């Protein structure tokens, strides 16, 4: 998840190389896998995984926090780009992930809108999780408030985040 407060995360227990060099692209685990009623989970909800390979509906991945390597079905994860753009994630699951105990205030994610095709939603953890629609103009520029528009989502995120890159 993105975080408006830039801080240095704790390094993983075991360094995990990124095969494509994109450290901000990962899979986010949406629910414990396997389910705790089947066996002890290998991957836990909210955990970040680095993709090793795409096995057609299943991902071979390694945990960035534990170093465990295993397969996980695609329905149990969301693909994350830039550390904040979540693919295949709905509002309810966004709230669930943002409310995990180790998620800091100000953490956020951008996801495709479930109700308005071609639009995005911004979900931010405050005391409660708040959702904001990100609008797109006919020229494909984005905005939350029409007074300020951005050529791309990354520019929007950088503007509203503390400690711009």
N, C-alpha and C positions, 0 to 999 in steps of 0.2 A: 504494500500500500504506500501511496505517497504520504509524505508528512510535511506539513507546512513549517515545522520546526526542523531545520537541518541539524542532525546530530550524527555522530559516527556510530554505526551499529557495532555490536560486539562481533568479533570475527567468528566464523563457524569453528566448531571443535576440530574439524579436519578441513584443510583448504580444499575447495572443490573447483577445479578449473572449468571455465566456460568454453565449450567447444566452438562457439561462434563469436566469442569475444564480447557478447552483449550481456554485461552483468546485471542490467536492469530488466531483462526479459526472463521470466520464470513461469512456473505453474504454481497456482495457489490451491491448496487442498480445501475443498468445500465441505467435506464431512470425513470423519475418521474412516480410514480404510485399512483392513476390512472392518466391518461393523463390530463393535465390542462384544456383541452377543454371539459372533462367530468365532473370533479369536482376538488376542491382544492386537491393537492397531499397529501397523507398520508406519503409517503416516497419519498425523493428527490434523484436525481442522485448523486452518490458518497457517499451516506450515508451508514454507517456500521450497520448491523443488526445481532443480536444474534438469532440463531434458537431456537424456542420453540418446534416445531414439523414439520415433513415432512408429508404433507397431499396428497401425490401422484400427483405431478405436481404443487402443491401450497405449500408454506411454511407459517407456522404461526411463526411470528418473532416479535422481539421487537427492536426498534431503540436504539443504544448505545448513541446517542446524545440527543434525545428528550424523550425517555422512552415510546413512543407510541407503542402500540401493535396492530397488524392486520395481515391479510393474504396478500400474494403477490405471483403472478404466477412465476413459475420457470424461464420463459423466460425473466423476468425483473431483474434477479440477476445472479451474478457469485459466486460460492463457492470459498472461499479463505482459504488456509491453511498456517500456519506459518506466517501469516500477509503479505505474498508476492507471494505465488503460486496461481494464478488465474485459475480456471477451467471453461472452456466454454467461453473464452473471445478472441475475434479477435483483430487484429492490430488496426483497426479503433476505436473500443470501448476503447482499451487501451490508445490510444492517447487522446481521448475525456476525459477520467477520469484523466489522468495525467496533462491535461491542465486546470482542474478546478481551479478557483481563489485561493482556500485555500491550494492547493497542493504545497509543498516546492520543490525548486531546489534539485536535488539529489534523489527525490522519485523514486521508481522503482517497477516493477512487473515482474514476470516470468510467462509465459503462454506457452501452447503447440503451436508449430509452425503450422501455417495453411497450409504451402506449403510443409513441410518435415515431414512426419509421424515419430514419435519416437524421434523427436528433440524438443527443447524448444527455446523460444525467450525471450530475456531480453529487456524490454522497460524502458528507463530512461528519466526523465525530466531534460533537460539542458535548454538552451534558447528555444530550440525546443525539441520535443521528438525524441530520437534516439533509434533505434532498433538494437540489436545484436543477432546473432544466437549463441546458446549454442550447441556445438557438443557433440556427445556421441561416445566414442570408443567402439570397440567390447567387451572389458571387462566391459562395462557399466560405466566407469569413464567419467566425464564431463570436458569440457574446452571451453573457449572463445578464448584463445591464446594457441596453441599447446605446448608452452614451460611450461605451468603450468596446471596440471590436478588435478581433485578432485574426491573423491570417491562418493560424493553425492551432490545434489544441495545446501543443507544447508551449506556444507563446502565451496562451491564456493561463496555463498552469504556472509558468515562470513568473508572470505578472502578479498573480494572487498569492504566491508562496513567499515566505520569508527567506532571506538568504539566496537570492537569485543566482543562478549558475554563472 
